[in-house]
Structure formats: structure tokens, C-alpha cells
Amino acid sequence: MKLIEQTVTDFCNLVDSKEAVPGGGSVAALSSSLGASLGGMVAKLTITKKKFLALDETIQMEFHKKAETINKIKQELMTLVDKDTEAYQLIMDAYKLPKNTDEELKLRNEKILEGSKVAIKIPFHVAMLSIEALELLEFIVKYGNQSAASDLGVASLMLCSGLEGAILNVKTNLPMLDLEITKQFYANNVSDMLVKAKTIKGNILKIVEEKMK
């Protein structure tokens, strides 16, 4: 059974076990998927309200478009919960390969590198999707149902938490890559994403606080 199909209790118990997977990468992806889900929920609670229907038609169309996109992001993030664990398993399997001869050691190192290249792409993708969802949320919070403002605040926190967790998983895989240019690509991008995410989260929470007064 896929991780994402587990009950909440079963998933938590799987994480809280002596096994290395599922670990932080899958939890980060789940955190972001929950944040995107909350954004989608608020959007659905908004589009039937008189206040929303009184808005300019252009704004309504843009809102619907962004709500649809955040739902797609949620679906993709959910698949990454399992993909992160599957990718890490590749590395674990590679480390278990024999290393008694030069040929075996070469193959083992190649498999570790292959696994690392796959493993770093998943959390990087989680971070990118989380940023995209936060940007959508920044628009949704402006016109979202005021009574659900706190939900959007939680959504931004979950997305930012998922992003930060994903970035940690990118960084932990950096030393295993072979090309310096590739390392710099990931390092520079996650650094920029982190700054941007914190700024957007701050903007969202500021609007949420105003709506809750």
C-alpha cells in the first residue's frame, strides 16, 4: 500500500519506527500537500459567497484559475510523499552492494551516485511546488472567505514548513553529487526559494491577522 493511502495513524506509526523510511522527505511533502489542501478548501468556501460574486469578473476568473492550479499542485505533492521514500530506498540499496573488489566498489559508487541524483530531485520538486502554492495563496488570501482566514494562515505555515524540510533534504544530498556546477545549481536555487518563501509567508500572515480582527 502506498504511504499516501495509509490512515493518518498508520502513517505516523510508520514514521515513528526504527526504519529509516518514510522519513523527513516524505513528511515534508505531506506537510506541503496539506497546506495546498487547506488553500483549496478555503477557495471552495469562497466562490459561492455573495461578497466574492460581487467582485469584478476578471478577479473571479483569476481566483478560479489559481484555485484549480493549487488543487493540481496538491495532487502532485501527494505523489511525492511516496516518491521521496522510493528515491531514498535506491540509495539504501546501493550502500548494501558488495565492495570486495575494485569492480564491485566502482559499481557500488555508481549506484550511490545514481540514487543520489534521483533522491535530490524529489525534495527540490517539493520545494518548487511549495513556492508556487504559496504564490497562489498570496492571491487567494486577498479575496478568500474571511471566516476561514486562519485556515489560510495554517496553509502558509504548512507550505513553508514543507519547503524548509524539502530544502534540508536537498542539502543533505549535495555532498554525494559529483559535479560542482550541479551542486551550485541546487544550493543557489534552494537559498533563493527559502528567502522568497519566508517573505510570502509573512505577507500572507499579515493579511490573515488583519482579517481576523
Buried (B, 14 or more C-beta within 10 A) or exposed (E): EEBBEBEEEEBEEBBEEEEEBBBBBBBBBBBBBBBBBBBBBBBEBBBEBEEBEEBEEEEBEBBEEBBEBBBBBBEBBBBBBBBBBBBBBBBEEBEEBEEEEEEEEEBBBEBBBEBBBBBBBBBBBBBBBBBBBBBBBBBBBEBBBEEBBBBBBBBBBBBBBBBBBBBBBBBBBBEBBEEEEEBEEBBEBBEEBBEBBBEBBEBBBEBBEEBEE
